[in-house]
């Protein structure tokens, strides 16, 4: 059994290890590692615009090859069988685009066989089909599901472009331009992958005849309403293309990327080409050169991050160190808080469309993000800043701005979403996009609502009688699953959501004896593995139900243990086994702990294996052994 001295030793070694990895500017940056799709996007885009950097392309190509499974496919996670069609098509296409591989190579033949067995191009995600279409490798749907004139409907209209989530907007805008123009570009590098389309399937981006009719009705409705609004029919499309282009330009960050997303920026480059920009235009070059810095190095192999996570990593690590006993006066904490304060957003951006009375004060995910704050990053920063606010008026002012922004962003249903307020119109679920409800909408989620409550209860000292807190408690109670868990949208998945919900509810004064807490506790104990840890498959994210892993994950085990620490007055035998697992386990550290979108994006947060075990061990020590470390 793990002793008190062993726990102290583990806390101290983890603390020192994190402090050593801090950058001179006060930030931490761990790799935001996703699947191979964004690496593929980068290679395809660079070849399409004939951006010559063979060293970079070769390094990314080798990374993709390194991730290929023995059966020829590519996966998002270990237990995904036999592979992932979207990842496999993306990787296969990129390897051909690179010019370093041929269809006849043994690994490519194996990939081809697996891709065809999984349904071929027809079964890939809409986002990848769009990349294939702009490269002339897959037909655009006719008519295109979203007319370009959609962007002309005013925000006061019951259905408008800004009713899509912010991340959907920055991806749909460039796709709308290219798709409505039926644009494609081919170069000497563009491979023919028509052999990946089984002859018996239709080459149209649709899911079923019924849904196809719904999409046509949706498109016709938008076009008719636009004509009513403007009472003219001529020149509407030209006006819409200009407005869509302006939409993207206004959301460029200083590094030339669109919202700091690799995927959206690649699509934007193709939309610029569709609008007549030269391949060597300065905006295109600036964007691609910036994306080349969004990389992690794995022994000389380069992985392209979709969105670097400096602010998120820094806020979580600074908080975890303070929970482990590092004082706010320590140089590592001081420099991290100084860095974070400098990243606070002071201007109104798209979030204000649905929250016009709110005042700015949030934080984003990526360093230099000035236009896209989110609730998760802001609550994480506020936790990290809290102790310093007692001693520094400037930090206190920043903290108060952030708190007020969070409070203003609560949805009418009582929950919190990731980026915006009340962006949850179900009509968009008819769009022919896989898992469209997770991408097109930004609805309240248990993880965001739970962690926001934890901040409000433990740091803002707001309790269950506060009107906004009461509304959030009711939302969580309404949305608990029948087995006692909650679904966490941005993590894996039911373990993640349940940890956030439980710690949030208890922080604002919900009693441990409350049936929702007791039900959650029973569920958490019931899913413990024989090794003492806990493990949940990414498949939960797709199936919308808990799927147990055959092995345990350290980060997920830390989430469960942190929830149980918040519940139990004394450690149980199951908790003692859980702590032992967290301290001893050094395997399975490369399983995804973050979810982007179901069946498309799963994130290996390399920081999480350091952050959450440290937080949990610190909470365990302070509650059950001594109040101070």
C-alpha positions in Angstrom: 0.0 0.0 0.0 1.2 3.5 -0.7 2.6 5.3 2.3 2.4 8.9 3.4 6.0 9.5 2.5 5.6 8.0 -0.9 2.7 10.3 -1.6 4.8 13.3 -0.5 7.7 12.1 -2.6 5.4 11.7 -5.6 3.9 15.2 -5.2 7.4 16.8 -4.9 8.9 15.0 -7.9 5.9 15.9 -10.1 6.1 19.5 -8.9 9.7 19.8 -9.7 9.3 18.2 -13.1 6.6 20.6 -14.1 8.6 23.7 -12.9 11.6 22.6 -15.0 9.5 22.6 -18.1 8.3 26.2 -17.8 9.2 28.5 -20.7 11.1 31.8 -20.0 7.9 33.8 -20.7 6.1 32.0 -17.9 4.0 29.7 -20.1 4.0 25.9 -20.5 3.4 24.3 -23.9 2.7 20.6 -24.1 1.8 19.0 -27.4 -1.9 19.2 -28.4 -1.7 15.9 -30.3 -4.6 14.9 -32.4 -4.9 12.2 -35.0 -3.3 12.5 -38.5 -6.1 14.4 -40.1 -4.5 17.8 -39.6 -1.1 16.6 -40.7 -2.8 15.5 -43.9 -4.6 18.8 -44.3 -1.2 20.6 -44.1 0.5 18.4 -46.7 -2.5 18.7 -49.1 -2.6 22.5 -48.7 1.1 23.0 -49.1 1.1 20.9 -52.3 -2.0 22.6 -53.7 -0.4 26.1 -53.4 3.1 24.6 -54.3 4.7 25.9 -51.1 8.1 24.3 -51.2 9.5 23.1 -47.9 10.5 19.5 -48.5 12.2 19.1 -45.1 8.9 20.0 -43.4 6.7 17.9 -45.7 9.0 14.9 -45.3 9.0 15.2 -41.5 5.2 15.4 -41.4 4.9 12.5 -43.9 7.2 10.3 -41.7 5.0 11.1 -38.7 1.9 9.9 -40.6 3.7 6.7 -41.6 4.8 6.1 -38.1 1.1 6.1 -37.0 -0.1 3.5 -39.5 -1.4 0.3 -37.9 -0.1 -3.1 -38.9 -3.4 -3.8 -40.7 -2.8 -0.7 -42.9 -5.4 1.6 -41.3 -5.0 4.6 -39.0 -6.8 4.9 -35.7 -7.9 7.7 -33.3 -7.4 5.5 -30.3 -6.0 2.0 -29.5 -9.3 0.1 -29.2 -10.8 1.5 -32.4 -11.4 -1.6 -34.6 -10.4 -2.0 -37.4 -9.5 1.6 -37.8 -11.0 5.0 -38.6 -12.1 5.6 -42.2 -11.7 9.4 -42.0 -8.2 9.2 -40.5 -7.2 6.4 -43.0 -8.4 8.3 -46.1 -6.7 11.5 -44.9 -3.4 9.8 -44.2 -3.4 7.7 -47.4 -4.2 10.8 -49.6 -1.6 12.9 -47.9 1.1 10.2 -48.4 0.3 10.2 -52.1 0.2 14.0 -52.2 3.7 14.1 -50.6 5.2 12.4 -53.6 7.2 10.1 -51.4 4.8 7.1 -51.7 3.1 5.3 -54.5 -0.1 3.3 -54.6 1.9 0.2 -55.2 4.0 0.5 -52.1 3.2 -2.4 -49.6 2.0 -0.1 -46.8 -0.3 1.8 -49.3 -1.8 -1.4 -50.7 -2.6 -2.5 -47.1 -4.2 0.9 -46.5 -6.2 0.7 -49.7 -7.6 -2.7 -48.7 -8.7 -1.4 -45.3 -10.2 1.8 -46.6 -12.3 -0.1 -49.1 -13.4 -2.6 -46.4 -14.6 0.4 -44.3 -16.7 1.8 -47.2 -14.2 4.0 -49.0 -14.5 7.7 -49.6 -18.2 7.7 -49.2 -17.9 7.1 -45.5 -15.4 9.8 -44.6 -16.4 12.8 -42.6 -17.9 15.9 -44.3 -14.8 18.0 -43.4 -12.5 15.6 -45.2 -14.8 15.4 -48.2 -14.6 19.2 -48.4 -10.8 18.9 -48.6 -11.0 16.2 -51.2 -13.5 18.3 -53.2 -11.3 21.5 -53.3 -8.6 19.2 -54.6 -10.8 17.8 -57.4 -10.8 14.3 -55.8 -14.5 14.2 -54.8 -17.6 16.0 -56.3 -19.2 18.9 -54.5 -22.9 18.2 -53.8 -25.4 19.8 -56.1 -27.0 21.9 -54.9 -24.6 22.9 -52.1 -26.4 22.4 -48.8 -25.8 25.9 -47.5 -26.3 28.7 -50.0 -23.7 31.5 -49.9 -26.6 34.0 -49.3 -27.2 32.5 -45.9 -24.6 34.9 -44.5 -26.8 37.8 -45.6 -29.6 37.1 -43.1 -29.4 39.6 -40.2 -28.7 38.3 -36.7 -32.1 39.4 -35.6 -33.6 36.9 -38.0 -34.9 33.7 -36.3 -32.4 31.6 -38.3 -29.1 33.1 -39.3 -25.4 32.3 -39.9 -24.5 33.3 -36.3 -26.8 30.6 -34.9 -24.1 28.2 -35.9 -21.4 27.6 -33.3 -18.3 29.7 -33.6 -16.1 26.8 -34.6 -18.7 25.7 -37.2 -18.8 29.2 -38.7 -15.1 29.5 -39.3 -15.1 26.1 -41.1 -18.4 26.6 -42.9 -17.5 30.0 -44.3 -14.6 28.9 -46.5 -16.5 25.7 -47.4 -19.5 27.8 -48.4 -17.4 29.9 -50.8 -15.6 26.9 -52.4 -18.7 24.7 -52.5 -21.1 27.3 -53.9 -18.4 28.1 -56.6 -17.9 24.4 -57.2 -14.2 25.2 -57.0 -11.3 22.7 -57.2 -7.6 22.9 -57.9 -5.3 20.2 -59.2 -1.5 20.2 -59.5 1.1 17.7 -60.5 1.0 16.4 -56.9 -2.7 15.7 -56.9 -3.3 11.9 -56.8 -6.2 10.1 -58.4 -8.0 8.3 -55.6 -11.1 7.3 -57.5 -10.2 3.7 -56.8 -11.2 4.3 -53.2 -14.8 4.9 -54.3 -16.7 1.6 -54.6 -18.6 1.7 -57.9 -21.9 0.7 -56.2 -22.1 3.9 -54.1 -23.3 7.3 -55.0 -20.7 10.1 -55.1 -22.8 12.7 -53.4 -22.4 14.2 -50.0 -25.7 13.1 -48.5 -26.8 10.6 -46.0 -30.3 9.4 -47.2 -32.9 10.5 -49.7 -35.2 11.8 -46.9 -32.4 13.9 -45.4 -31.5 15.1 -48.9 -35.0 16.5 -49.3 -34.7 18.2 -45.9 -31.4 19.8 -47.0 -33.0 21.1 -50.3 -35.9 22.5 -48.3 -33.5 24.2 -45.9 -31.5 25.7 -48.8 -34.7 26.9 -50.6 -36.0 28.4 -47.3 -32.8 30.4 -46.8 -32.8 31.7 -50.4 -36.4 32.8 -50.3 -36.0 34.6 -46.9 -32.9 36.4 -48.2 -34.9 37.6 -51.2 -37.6 38.9 -48.9 -35.1 40.7 -46.7 -33.5 42.5 -49.6 -36.3 42.6 -52.1 -33.9 42.0 -54.9 -32.4 39.0 -56.6 -29.6 40.3 -58.7 -26.1 40.7 -57.3 -27.1 39.0 -54.1 -24.5 36.3 -54.5 -21.7 38.7 -55.2 -22.6 40.6 -52.1 -22.7 37.3 -50.1 -19.2 36.2 -51.3 -17.8 39.6 -50.3 -19.4 39.4 -46.9 -18.2 35.8 -46.3 -14.7 36.9 -47.3 -14.9 39.9 -44.9 -16.1 37.5 -42.2 -12.9 35.5 -42.4 -10.6 38.5 -42.7 -12.1 40.1 -39.6 -11.3 36.9 -37.7 -7.7 36.5 -38.6 -5.3 36.6 -35.7 -2.1 38.5 -35.9 -0.3 35.4 -37.1 -2.6 35.2 -40.2 -4.5 32.1 -39.1 -8.3 31.8 -38.8 -9.1 31.6 -35.1 -5.8 29.8 -34.6 -7.3 26.6 -36.1 -5.2 24.6 -38.6 -8.3 23.1 -40.2 -10.1 26.4 -40.7 -7.0 28.1 -42.0 -6.3 25.4 -44.6 -9.9 25.7 -45.8 -9.6 29.5 -45.8 -6.6 29.2 -48.1 -8.6 27.2 -50.6 -11.5 29.8 -50.4 -9.0 32.6 -51.2 -7.9 30.6 -54.3 -11.6 30.2 -55.2 -12.0 33.9 -55.1 -9.1 34.5 -57.4 -6.1 35.0 -55.0 -2.7 34.0 -56.4 -1.1 31.0 -54.7 1.8 33.2 -53.6 -0.4 36.0 -52.2 1.1 37.4 -48.9 -2.0 36.4 -46.9 -1.7 32.8 -48.1 2.0 32.6 -47.4 1.6 34.2 -44.0 -1.0 31.7 -43.0 0.9 28.7 -44.1 4.1 29.9 -42.5 2.3 30.4 -39.2 0.8 26.9 -39.4 4.2 25.5 -39.8 5.0 26.7 -36.3 2.0 24.8 -34.9 4.0 21.7 -34.6 5.3 19.2 -32.0 8.6 17.4 -32.6 8.6 13.6 -32.0 12.3 12.6 -32.4 12.5 14.5 -35.7 9.0 13.7 -36.9 6.6 16.7 -37.0 3.0 16.6 -35.9 0.8 19.6 -36.8 -1.4 20.7 -33.9 -4.8 21.9 -34.8 -4.6 24.6 -32.1 -1.7 24.9 -29.7 -2.7 24.8 -26.1 -0.4 27.3 -24.3 -3.0 29.2 -22.3 -4.9 26.0 -21.3 -1.7 24.2 -20.3 -0.3 27.2 -18.4 -3.5 27.8 -16.4 -4.0 24.2 -15.4 -0.3 23.7 -14.5 -0.1 26.9 -12.5 -3.2 25.9 -10.6 -1.9 22.3 -10.0 1.4 23.6 -8.6 -0.4 25.9 -6.2 -2.6 23.0 -5.1 0.6 21.0 -4.5 1.9 23.7 -2.1 3.9 26.1 -4.4 3.3 29.6 -3.0 2.0 32.5 -5.2 5.3 34.3 -4.5 7.3 31.5 -6.2 8.9 32.7 -9.4 7.2 30.0 -11.4 3.8 31.1 -10.3 4.5 34.8 -10.6 5.7 34.4 -14.2 2.8 32.2 -15.1 0.2 34.7 -13.7 2.0 37.6 -15.5 1.8 35.6 -18.7 -1.9 34.8 -18.3 -2.9 38.3 -17.4 -1.3 39.5 -20.6 -3.5 37.0 -22.6 -6.9 38.3 -21.3 -9.2 39.6 -24.0 -10.3 43.2 -23.7 -12.5 43.5 -26.8 -16.0 42.3 -27.7 -16.0 39.6 -30.4 -18.5 37.1 -31.8 -19.6 35.9 -28.3 -21.3 39.3 -27.9 -23.8 38.7 -30.7 -25.8 36.5 -28.3 -24.6 38.3 -25.2 -24.7 42.0 -26.1 -24.8 43.2 -22.6 -21.8 41.2 -21.5 -18.4 42.9 -20.9 -15.2 41.4 -22.2 -12.8 39.6 -20.0 -12.4 36.0 -21.1 -9.4 33.9 -22.2 -8.8 31.7 -25.2 -7.0 28.4 -25.7 -4.0 29.4 -27.9 -1.4 32.0 -27.3 -2.2 35.2 -29.1 -5.9 34.3 -29.3 -7.7 37.7 -29.2 -11.1 36.9 -30.8 -12.3 33.6 -29.5 -12.5 33.3 -25.6 -14.0 30.3 -24.0 -15.6 29.4 -20.7 -13.2 26.5 -19.9 -10.0 28.4 -20.3 -11.4 31.4 -18.4 -12.4 29.3 -15.4 -9.0 27.6 -15.5 -7.2 30.9 -15.5 -9.3 32.3 -12.7 -8.4 29.3 -10.5 -4.7 29.9 -11.2 -5.0 33.6 -10.4 -7.1 33.4 -7.3 -4.4 33.4 -4.6 -2.5 36.3 -6.3 -5.7 38.4 -6.4 -5.3 38.8 -2.6 -2.0 40.6 -3.0 -2.2 42.3 -6.5 -4.9 44.8 -7.4 -4.1 44.5 -11.1 -4.7 40.7 -11.0 -7.8 41.2 -8.9 -9.2 43.5 -11.6 -8.5 41.0 -14.3 -10.0 38.3 -12.2 -13.2 40.3 -11.6 -13.5 41.0 -15.4 -13.2 37.3 -16.1 -15.7 36.3 -13.4 -18.3 38.8 -14.7 -17.8 37.5 -18.3 -18.4 33.9 -17.1 -21.6 34.9 -15.3 -22.9 36.8 -18.3 -22.3 33.7 -20.5 -24.8 31.4 -18.7 -27.3 29.9 -21.1 -31.0 30.4 -20.5 -31.4 26.7 -19.7 -29.0 27.2 -16.7 -26.0 25.5 -18.1 -22.8 26.8 -19.7 -21.5 25.9 -23.2 -17.9 26.2 -24.5 -17.8 29.4 -26.5 -21.1 31.2 -26.8 -24.5 31.7 -25.3 -27.8 30.0 -26.4 -26.4 28.6 -29.6 -28.5 25.4 -29.7 -31.0 25.6 -32.5 -31.9 22.0 -33.4 -32.8 22.8 -37.0 -29.2 22.7 -38.0 -29.1 19.0 -37.2 -30.6 18.3 -40.7 -27.3 19.4 -42.3 -25.5 16.4 -43.9 -22.6 16.5 -41.5 -21.6 13.6 -39.3 -22.5 14.2 -35.7 -23.7 17.6 -36.7 -25.2 18.4 -33.3 -21.7 18.3 -31.7 -20.2 20.6 -34.3 -23.0 23.0 -35.5 -24.3 23.6 -32.0 -22.7 24.9 -28.8 -25.2 23.7 -26.2 -24.8 23.5 -22.5 -22.7 20.5 -21.3 -22.1 18.9 -18.0 -18.3 19.3 -17.9 -18.5 23.1 -18.6 -21.4 23.6 -16.2 -19.8 21.5 -13.4 -16.4 23.2 -13.6 -18.0 26.6 -13.7 -19.9 25.8 -10.5 -16.7 24.6 -8.9 -15.1 28.0 -9.6 -18.2 29.9 -8.4 -18.4 27.8 -5.2 -14.8 27.5 -4.2 -13.4 30.8 -5.4 -16.3 33.3 -6.0 -18.0 32.0 -2.8 -21.4 31.8 -4.5 -23.6 29.0 -3.1 -26.7 27.1 -4.0 -29.1 29.9 -3.0 -27.6 32.3 -5.6 -30.1 32.5 -8.6 -27.6 31.6 -11.3 -26.0 28.8 -9.2 -29.5 27.4 -8.5 -30.3 27.4 -12.2 -27.1 25.5 -13.0 -27.7 23.0 -10.3 -31.1 22.3 -11.7 -29.6 21.9 -15.2 -27.2 19.3 -13.9 -29.9 17.4 -12.0 -32.1 17.3 -15.1 -29.2 16.0 -17.3 -27.8 13.3 -15.1 -27.9 9.9 -16.9 -30.1 7.1 -15.5 -27.0 5.2 -14.3 -25.8 8.3 -12.3 -23.2 9.6 -14.7 -23.0 12.8 -16.8 -21.7 13.1 -20.3 -18.7 15.4 -20.6 -18.5 16.8 -24.1 -14.8 17.9 -24.3 -13.2 14.9 -22.5 -13.5 11.2 -22.3 -16.3 11.2 -21.5 -18.7 10.0 -18.8 -15.9 9.8 -16.3 -14.9 13.3 -17.2 -18.4 14.8 -17.1 -19.2 13.0 -13.8 -16.0 14.3 -12.1 -16.9 17.9 -13.2 -20.5 17.7 -12.2 -19.9 16.1 -8.8 -17.1 18.5 -7.8 -19.1 21.5 -9.0 -22.3 20.5 -7.2 -20.5 19.9 -3.9 -18.5 23.2 -4.2 -21.7 25.2 -4.3 -23.2 23.5 -1.2 -25.2 20.5 -2.6 -25.2 18.0 0.2 -23.2 14.7 -0.1 -26.4 12.9 0.8 -28.3 14.4 -2.1 -29.6 11.6 -4.4 -27.7 12.9 -7.4 -24.4 12.7 -5.6 -25.1 9.3 -4.1 -26.1 7.9 -7.5 -22.9 9.3 -9.1 -20.8 7.8 -6.3 -22.3 4.4 -6.8 -21.6 4.6 -10.5 -18.0 5.6 -10.0 -17.3 2.7 -7.7 -19.1 0.3 -10.0 -16.8 1.0 -12.9 -13.4 0.5 -11.1 -11.1 -1.9 -12.8 -9.3 -4.8 -11.1 -6.0 -3.0 -11.2 -7.5 -0.2 -9.0 -7.8 2.3 -11.8 -10.5 3.4 -14.1 -10.6 3.5 -17.9 -13.2 4.6 -20.4 -13.0 4.2 -24.2 -13.3 7.0 -26.7 -16.2 5.0 -28.2 -18.3 6.4 -25.4 -18.1 9.7 -27.2 -19.6 8.2 -30.4 -22.2 5.8 -28.9 -23.3 8.3 -26.2 -23.1 5.6 -23.5 -20.3 4.5 -21.2 -17.9 2.0 -22.7 -15.3 0.4 -20.4 -11.7 0.0 -21.4 -9.9 -3.3 -20.6 -7.1 -1.2 -19.1 -6.9 1.8 -16.8 -5.9 5.3 -17.7 -4.0 7.5 -15.2 -5.7 10.8 -16.0 -9.1 9.2 -16.0 -8.3 7.5 -12.7 -7.3 10.9 -11.2 -10.6 12.4 -12.3 -12.6 9.7 -10.5 -10.4 9.9 -7.4 -10.8 13.7 -7.2 -14.6 13.3 -7.3 -14.5 10.6 -4.6 -12.2 12.7 -2.5 -14.8 15.5 -2.7 -17.5 13.0 -1.6 -16.0 10.8 1.1 -15.1 11.9 4.7 -12.5 9.1 4.9 -10.7 7.2 2.2 -12.3 3.9 1.3 -10.4 0.7 0.3 -11.3 1.4 -3.3 -9.9 4.9 -3.1 -6.6 3.6 -1.5 -6.3 1.2 -4.5 -7.0 4.1 -6.8 -4.2 6.2 -5.2 -1.8 3.3 -5.5 -2.7 3.0 -9.2 -2.1 6.7 -9.9 1.3 6.6 -8.1 2.6 3.3 -9.6 1.1 3.2 -13.1 3.5 4.3 -15.8 1.7 2.6 -18.7 -1.1 3.6 -21.1 -0.1 7.2 -20.9 -0.8 7.8 -24.6 -4.6 7.2 -24.7 -6.7 10.3 -25.7 -8.0 12.3 -22.7 -9.7 15.1 -24.8 -12.6 15.0 -27.3 -12.9 17.4 -30.2 -15.8 15.9 -32.2 -17.1 12.3 -32.2 -15.4 10.0 -34.7 -13.2 12.9 -35.9 -11.0 14.4 -33.3 -9.5 13.0 -30.1 -6.7 14.7 -28.2 -3.7 13.4 -26.4 -3.2 16.1 -23.9 0.4 15.4 -22.9 0.1 17.8 -20.0 -2.8 15.9 -18.4 -0.7 13.0 -17.2 1.3 15.6 -15.1 -1.6 17.9 -14.1 -4.5 15.8 -12.8 -2.5 13.1 -10.9 -0.8 16.0 -9.1 -4.0 17.7 -8.3 -5.6 14.5 -7.0 -2.7 13.5 -4.9 -2.5 16.9 -3.4 -6.2 16.9 -2.6 -6.0 13.4 -1.1 -3.0 14.4 1.1 -4.6 17.7 2.3 -8.0 16.1 3.2 -6.9 12.8 4.7 -3.3 13.2 5.9 -2.4 16.8 6.6 -3.9 20.2 5.7 -0.6 21.4 4.2 2.0 19.8 2.0 
